[in-house]
Amino acid sequence: MNTASPMTALKGVGDKTAALFHRVGVDTVGELLSYYPRTYDTYEKPVTFANLETDRVQAVTGFARRMPDSKKAGRLTVTTLTLEEFGMYLHLTWFNMPFLRNTIQPGGTYIFRGRIQKKKGRLLMEQPEIYSPADYERLLDTMQPIYGLTAGLSGKTVAKAVRQALEELSMEPEFLPEEIRREQELAEYNFALRSIHFPVKKEDLLPARRRLVFDEFFLFILALRQMREQTEQMENECPIREGAWAGRLLSSLPYALTGAQERVWQEIKADLAGGRVMNRLVQGDVGSGKTVVALLALLAAAESGYQGALMAPTEVLARQHAQSVEELLEGCGLELSTVLLTGSMTAKEKREAYERIRDGEAAIIIGTHALIQEKVEFHRLGLVVTDEQHRFGVRQRERLADKGLHPHVLVMSATPIPRTLAIILYGDLDISVIDEMPANRLPIKNCVVDESWRPNAYRFLEREIGAGHQAYIICPMVEENPELELENVVDYTEKLRKSLDPSIRIAYLHGKMKPAEKNEIMERFAAGEIQALVSTTVVEVGVNVPNATVMMVENAERFGLAQLHQLRGRVGRGKAQSYCIFLSGSDNKETKKRLEILNHSNDGFYIASEDLKLRGPGDLFGVRQSGLLEFKIGDVFTDAKILKEASEEAARLLKEDPELALPEHQALKKRLLAYREEGIRRMSL
């Protein structure tokens, strides 16, 4: 067995279990070992009711005075038990676990462990684990890994497979040069790998994580630097110059470009007509006008005789881009052929799209990952635009670019990252920033409130909807149990229907719905047929409904600030005043401090910088940002210092040995090659 072995090489992992691992992105033993725990359970001593803290997982000792109650609530069976201690009460709730009526015996003493919440002055614990005092004593002061799961795959199954892999694999050779390990005081690789999965104590976990985070950033940066060297040597084989079409679009717009948009457009034009292939990132806050700048580039490409492709991360966003591009072209009288290509289209629709792309009839092609499938052949691809860069890996950008003869690449991102970090993370790209908002935009009004304010929030929603506007209500995904995500949104929608005026049209949206269902819901919401949309963060990126004026986020403390800012960007897109309500279920001081940053600013780059200050390297179990570049273990905010150190070491190493040809760098060269190949392999799945 080696790291390239399939998961079925492990005892007890058959085809069925391997298929479950595949759903979480694990197909080989090596991928299993880098499927790091997302957090850890630290089993601490039970506390008294008086010392319970909200939004924390804690254990209590409870005496069951009677048998738990169990009753039906819609599709759920709800089991409840109330504990009392010195006049204080703790209310326990379990969903779909009616057998607990026989498990918890009256007169018995148990340890209950779960997340503490406070609602309407009542202390609550939902879905708590139950232990006998003796069983809990054995777990005290241990750290148990918690992995991301999917339906049918348990944490015990993952942990058992990881243990077996660690036991049966021989020691992995150290690939980091000794000088770097010594300079950065990094743990040995095999120690780090074992300790990240099964730390004996917290003191082992921190150096283990630091080593693996450094590795991840270091390999990523080395790969980027090598790509940069390759692209910098590429001559511009698709010279694109501004003609009359861009001017026609600009003169037809009901507004003038902001100074920042104009500056960035000039930078793009210089690249397109220059001697080298363009590789440029345009960073701009939500609503700053990146799409118009991208369309100007696509028009210039079409007028110069080239095709332009725009790749979006979701079907909803791709369809929306296609619609807005067609409207803008119609508005300026340009009859350019555009094609939409998404995964949910019928086989016939796809064949027709492929033909129009291949024969050159389509000047502008808009789509999702479907654009990089083998069947797509471009006639003369000169410009590639990818929207929301962090949703696409470097490899995916590369693969779309490979569809043409060294086309120009323009990347757009609304994810605010401080410039110092962006320069490192987008090392293969030149960076432009649209740091100015259109003058006609009204600033969004924000408020951060606790759950006691919910009735007021509902009345406010009714007033805004009564005035002809629409609202989003966001529920967090329940990570602890993926199966509860759907119920979370569906059940909340039912509660909302009972709380709001019955005439209000409410619908829900979540990640488990089929693409066609999601598209239908979003189209109905955009058309005004749905007035309040309850959703998970599936609406985070790019949906444009100018009539939506309220964004309400439940349990805002469970999201990263960058993600909350992205969600807020779904409103404030029309002429009416918009509002964002952050409902927090936590009274933790640090949590309140973080959310107050959002309360006082709508500037994404300022928010990112402040978040960076608050989230230090010790914030190991903090809220991760939403999939930013999708590192497996590193977080560019929490681990900003390690990111900078990895960047400095990569620069120093490549200056000394650009080709990694020295004998002491051969292990690293081999690892880097495997890293790049793994990126390509993942892309082909």
ABEGO torsion letter per residue (X at the ends): XBAABBAAABBGBBAAAAAAAAAAGBABAAAAAABBBABBBBBBBBBBAAABBBGBBBBBBBBBABBBBBBBBEABBBBBBBBBBGGBBBBBBBBGBAAAAAABBBGBBBBBBBBBBBBGGBBBBBGBBBBBAAAAAAABGBBBBBBBBBBGBBAAAAAAAAAAAAAABBBBBBABBAAAAAAAGBBBAAAAAAAAABBABAAAAAAAAAAAAAAAAAAAAAAAAAAAAAAAABBBABBBBBBAAAAAAAAABABBBBAAAAAAAAAAAAAAABABBBBBBBBBBBGAGAAAAAAAAAAAAAAAGBBBBBBBABAAAAAAAAAAAAAAAAAAGBBBBBBBBBAABBAAAAAAAAAAAAAGABABBBBBAAAABAABBBABBABBBBBGAAABBAAAAAAAAAABBGBBBBBBBABBBBAAAAAAAAAABBBBBBABBBAABBBBBBBBBBAAAAAAAAAAAAAAAAAGBBBBBBBBBBAABAAAAAAAAAAAAAAAAAABBAABBBBBBBAABBAAAAAAAAAAAAAGABABBBBBAAAABGBBBAABABBBBBGAAABBAAAAAAAAAABGABABBBBBBBBBABABAAAAAAAAAAAABABAAAAAAAAAAABBAABAABBBBBGBGGBAABBAAAAAAAAAAAAAAAAAAAAABAAGABAAAAAAAAAAAAAAAAAAAAAAX
